[in-house]
Amino acid sequence: MEFLKELGIHAQNKGVSTGSIWIDSNGPIIESFSPVDGKLIASVRTTDKAAYEKLITQSQEAFKEWRNWPAPKRGEIVRQVGQALRDKKEALGKLVSYEMGKSLQEGLGEVQEMIDICDFAVGLSRQLYGLTMHSERPSHRMYEQWHPLGIVGIISAFNFPVAVWSWNAALAWVCGNTTVWKPSEKTPLCGIAIFEIVQEVFTSNHIPEGVNCLVQGGRELGEWMSNDVRIPLISATGSTRMGKAVSSAVGARLGKSILELGGNNAIIISEYADLDMSLIGAVFGAVGTAGQRCTSTRRLIIHEKVYEQFKEKLVKAYHQIKIGDPLDAHNHMGPLIDKDAVAMYLKAIEEGEIQGCNYIVKGAVLNGLGYESGCYVTPCIAEAKNEYEIVQHETFAPILYLLKYSHLEEAIALQNGVPQGLSSAIMTLNMREAEKFLSQTGSDCGIANVNIGTSGAEIGGAFGGEKETGGGRESGSDAWKAYMRRQTNTINWSDKLPLAQGIKFDF
């Protein structure tokens, strides 16, 4: 395919690099098969322990130089990375779509997210502000400043194979850190393509070897990174189960972590909602990326007065969804990532039936011409109760549960009544309802929206959630502070040494 040639993707086995140097490794090969057509894209050599040690040592050395580059100069490098991504946007979008399975529009949107966060980081490189404070002691000045941490380890997931990496890397670099990226073992080619585009910029600007590092592998590699005291910050995206393991390992060594874990997101459809607008948000939220976003809409909490009317609209819309090759712009939904995901989808439907779900749009695996990979499924809708075990857990597939409510307090309680706390939304034209949903007695999620869906966050705001979503924040606002260490400074410019709190210590 032309986009693979443009990105230099071929049957290679390189997967461990400190930048311009590819390190020999004897780790096992992982093969990347496209869920679109089931074809082998390429094979990638994983990172063994010896290669990992070389890479971490080099990254440590690079940090000693990189942290001394002025932040605006680091920002200029990130600006050039953003431009390089612009130049390759179409090819990269197609690769994301082909290797992961999301629609081409979503693939292009993911690349745009990388470009956007680079733009954000360029401005941030001149705004790493600290505060000044008034001292209680005469002729003293107090202030705070922020310093880089060192190596930032980035463990990303298959559903956003490049965007979430960029949220971390762009901020980490302008803050003066080096990065070690472990892409998902299900999307290794996306990692290699992005890495090489970035490295071309780095090499032309004589960036120290080891600022931009790539490793490949599965769970064992993630465990090496999580337990490595030389990596002060681990940013990990994935399941709640994975996040608990990462948090435990990093916490045991008193390291820092940013966790972006599972979501069980709901939209409340009020009796005062614009139902046509609500339909767009609900359908995209539920079937976008084939339900494999952490922000995917998994529950619709619908007011009893509009329940039947909205359900009818929803069923009609689902029957119009086009499923097929995600590179075909006419299709709304592509495949699940692999056959394991398909098996999980089928198991969730079966468990839902046992627990009492009433499937009003039934799910199925698609076969035949165009569906040879065995990864295509139909999105399904079930009437359910919030307390069902299957509803309480995140299923990474296009399964949508409908719940009914009679008053707003009940709807908010249903919204909050799951272990996860990532994204939430209410569709209403009633100002009081909107404000209550956003108040301290409203949504308990990290993201709460009014009249937009749960999916599709912009990079300007801090992204992340509460409870079993992990509590991490990435991307915009002041998320940059997680990539730095705060230092409080006091300067005495007097000829005396008064002590704080009026303590006397004379001799």
LINFENHU-V722086 format. One record per pair of residues at least 6 apart in sequence whose ideal C-beta (glycine too) atoms are under 6 Angstrom apart, sorted by the first residue. I is the first residue (numbers start at 0). J is the second residue. Records with the same first field share a line. If there is no record, write none. Layout:
BEGIN
I = J  J
END
This chain:
BEGIN
2 = 90  93  94
5 = 90
6 = 90  192
8 = 188
10 = 41
12 = 42  44
13 = 21
14 = 43  44  45  215
15 = 22  24  46  50  214
16 = 213
17 = 54  57  208  209  212
18 = 198  208  211
19 = 202
22 = 50  53
24 = 44  46  47  50
25 = 47
26 = 44  45  46  47
27 = 45
28 = 42
29 = 43  45  184
30 = 39  42
31 = 40  41  187  188
32 = 39
33 = 40  97
34 = 100  334  336  337  372  374
35 = 97  324
36 = 372
37 = 371  372
40 = 188
41 = 188
43 = 187  215
45 = 215  216
46 = 214  215  216  220
51 = 223
54 = 212
55 = 229
57 = 209
58 = 150  177  179  209  212
61 = 177  207  209  210
62 = 149  177
64 = 207
65 = 207  210
66 = 147  175
70 = 124  127
71 = 124  125
73 = 124  172  173
74 = 121  124  173
76 = 204
77 = 117  120  121  169  172  173
78 = 121
79 = 200
80 = 117  197  200
81 = 114  117  118
83 = 196  200
84 = 113  114
85 = 114
87 = 196
88 = 110
91 = 110
92 = 106  107  110
94 = 192
95 = 106  109  189
96 = 103  106  325  326
98 = 186  188  189
99 = 160  186
100 = 325  333  334  336
101 = 288  325  333
102 = 325  333
103 = 325  326  328
105 = 288
109 = 162
112 = 162
113 = 162  165
115 = 458
116 = 165  166  169  458
117 = 169
119 = 458
120 = 169  170  173
123 = 173  479
124 = 173
127 = 145
129 = 142  143  144  145
130 = 143
131 = 142
132 = 141
134 = 141
136 = 497
138 = 492  493
139 = 491
140 = 490
141 = 489
142 = 488
143 = 485  487
144 = 486
145 = 483  485
146 = 484
147 = 174  175  176  483
148 = 176  231  232  484
149 = 231
150 = 177  179  230
151 = 171  176  178  232
152 = 179  224  230  233
153 = 164  167  178  180  234
154 = 181  221  235
155 = 163  164  182  236
156 = 183  236  237
157 = 183  185  186  336
158 = 291
160 = 186  189
161 = 189  193
163 = 236
164 = 180
166 = 473  474
167 = 234
168 = 178
170 = 479  482
171 = 178  482
174 = 482  483
176 = 482
177 = 209  210
179 = 212
180 = 213
181 = 214  220
182 = 190
184 = 217
185 = 336
187 = 215
194 = 213
197 = 211
198 = 211
201 = 211
224 = 230
225 = 233  245  248  249
226 = 248
228 = 252
231 = 254
232 = 255
233 = 249  256
234 = 257
235 = 245  258
236 = 259
238 = 261
239 = 260  261  467
242 = 258  260  469
246 = 256
249 = 256
257 = 471  481
258 = 469  471
259 = 463  471
260 = 468  469
261 = 393  419
262 = 293  294  419  421  422
263 = 297  393  417  419
264 = 294  296  297  421  422  453
265 = 298  300  414  423
266 = 281  296  299  424
267 = 300  410  425
268 = 277  301  309  426
269 = 302  427  432
270 = 302  304  305
271 = 427  428  429
272 = 426  427
274 = 309
277 = 426
278 = 312  316
280 = 451  452
281 = 296  299
282 = 316
284 = 296  452  453  454
285 = 296  399
286 = 332  378  397
287 = 454
289 = 332  335  397
290 = 396  397
291 = 395
292 = 454
293 = 421
294 = 422  453  454
296 = 453
298 = 400
299 = 401
300 = 402  404  410  413
301 = 309
303 = 403  405
306 = 403
314 = 360
317 = 360
320 = 331  332
321 = 330  331
322 = 332  375
323 = 330  369
325 = 333
334 = 374  375
335 = 341  374
338 = 373
341 = 374
344 = 376  396
347 = 394  398
348 = 362
350 = 389
351 = 381  389
354 = 387  389
356 = 381  383
357 = 382
358 = 379  381
359 = 380
360 = 379  380
361 = 379
362 = 377  379
363 = 377
364 = 376
365 = 375
378 = 397
379 = 398
380 = 399
381 = 400
382 = 401
383 = 390  400
385 = 402  413  416
390 = 400
391 = 417
402 = 413
404 = 410
407 = 432
411 = 441
414 = 423
415 = 443
418 = 466  467
419 = 466  467  468
420 = 443  444  464  465  466  468
421 = 444  464  468
422 = 444  446  453
423 = 442  444  447
424 = 448  452  453
425 = 436  449
426 = 450
427 = 433
433 = 449
435 = 441
436 = 442
437 = 447
444 = 464
445 = 463  464  465
456 = 462
458 = 474  475
459 = 475
460 = 475  476
461 = 472  475  476  478
462 = 473  474
463 = 471  472
472 = 478
END
